[in-house]
């Protein structure tokens, strides 16, 4: 329940941030590249080490990456997509929200 409420609050907040930003956010793509390249070595280590700490780092970085994707997708729905592309944009945003929920659930669901 806590993960669901946190996901909802984060989604509304990130969508509010996306609606307040008036210019393009091209710097987010650089941030995403850095974060994804930071996640890859941790994923490699999880194959060989069963560490609770490494799994939490992966979930934390994944939460940040997914949050940035929610901002990017929300802004693209509001400002760049045409009327015919709204369904695709909504599906992309829905997938981001589900991914955020799964990362938060794995962060909060540890023993």
C-alpha positions as semicolon CSV with decimal commas, in nm:
position;residue;x (nm);y (nm);z (nm)
1;X;0,000;0,000;0,000
2;X;0,286;0,234;0,082
3;X;0,446;0,171;-0,257
4;X;0,117;0,243;-0,436
5;X;0,060;0,571;-0,253
6;X;0,423;0,673;-0,307
7;X;0,390;0,593;-0,678
8;X;0,073;0,801;-0,707
9;X;0,221;1,100;-0,525
10;X;0,544;1,082;-0,726
11;X;0,352;1,054;-1,053
12;X;0,136;1,359;-0,978
13;X;0,438;1,556;-0,863
14;X;0,651;1,463;-1,164
15;X;0,365;1,542;-1,401
16;X;0,325;1,879;-1,230
17;X;0,695;1,946;-1,277
18;X;0,666;1,850;-1,645
19;X;0,376;2,089;-1,694
20;X;0,565;2,378;-1,531
21;X;0,877;2,339;-1,744
22;X;0,835;2,564;-2,046
23;X;1,145;2,470;-2,245
24;X;1,278;2,143;-2,382
25;X;1,459;1,923;-2,134
26;X;1,735;1,781;-2,350
27;X;1,970;1,763;-2,053
28;X;1,756;1,479;-1,914
29;X;1,878;1,249;-2,189
30;X;2,236;1,301;-2,069
31;X;2,127;1,229;-1,712
32;X;1,954;0,911;-1,826
33;X;2,266;0,798;-2,010
34;X;2,479;0,849;-1,701
35;X;2,235;0,667;-1,474
36;X;2,186;0,373;-1,707
37;X;2,562;0,337;-1,747
38;X;2,586;0,337;-1,366
39;X;2,326;0,061;-1,336
40;X;2,498;-0,176;-1,581
41;X;2,800;-0,264;-1,359
42;X;2,570;-0,326;-1,063
43;X;2,362;-0,562;-1,276
44;X;2,681;-0,747;-1,368
45;X;2,776;-0,782;-1,001
46;X;2,435;-0,921;-0,906
47;X;2,506;-1,226;-1,123
48;X;2,804;-1,314;-0,903
49;X;2,721;-1,157;-0,567
50;X;2,396;-1,196;-0,380
51;X;2,401;-0,864;-0,199
52;X;2,107;-0,680;-0,049
53;X;2,299;-0,352;-0,078
54;X;2,360;-0,389;-0,454
55;X;1,994;-0,472;-0,514
56;X;1,890;-0,159;-0,326
57;X;2,130;0,054;-0,532
58;X;1,985;-0,089;-0,854
59;X;1,629;-0,020;-0,736
60;X;1,718;0,333;-0,624
61;X;1,888;0,419;-0,955
62;X;1,601;0,255;-1,144
63;X;1,354;0,472;-0,953
64;X;1,545;0,784;-1,054
65;X;1,565;0,675;-1,419
66;X;1,195;0,594;-1,428
67;X;1,111;0,930;-1,267
68;X;1,304;1,114;-1,537
69;X;1,122;0,909;-1,802
70;X;0,787;1,009;-1,648
71;X;0,883;1,377;-1,676
72;X;0,999;1,334;-2,036
73;X;0,691;1,136;-2,141
74;X;0,451;1,374;-1,965
75;X;0,607;1,673;-2,135
76;X;0,599;1,500;-2,472
77;X;0,228;1,420;-2,429
78;X;0,150;1,782;-2,339
79;X;0,368;1,960;-2,594
80;X;0,494;1,742;-2,878
81;X;0,251;1,465;-2,961
82;X;-0,030;1,515;-3,208
83;X;-0,386;1,409;-3,147
84;X;-0,334;1,067;-3,309
85;X;-0,025;0,993;-3,100
86;X;-0,185;1,047;-2,758
87;X;-0,264;0,677;-2,717
88;X;0,099;0,579;-2,772
89;X;0,211;0,851;-2,530
90;X;-0,039;0,734;-2,269
91;X;0,087;0,376;-2,303
92;X;0,446;0,492;-2,261
93;X;0,349;0,689;-1,950
94;X;0,153;0,392;-1,814
95;X;0,455;0,163;-1,859
96;X;0,673;0,417;-1,677
97;X;0,429;0,435;-1,386
98;X;0,415;0,055;-1,357
99;X;0,795;0,036;-1,368
100;X;0,818;0,303;-1,095
101;X;0,574;0,104;-0,882
102;X;0,778;-0,215;-0,926
103;X;1,104;-0,042;-0,829
104;X;0,942;0,116;-0,523
105;X;0,781;-0,214;-0,429
106;X;1,114;-0,393;-0,444
107;X;1,277;-0,116;-0,238
108;X;1,010;-0,123;0,031
109;X;0,938;-0,495;0,020
110;X;1,271;-0,623;0,146
111;X;1,284;-0,814;0,472
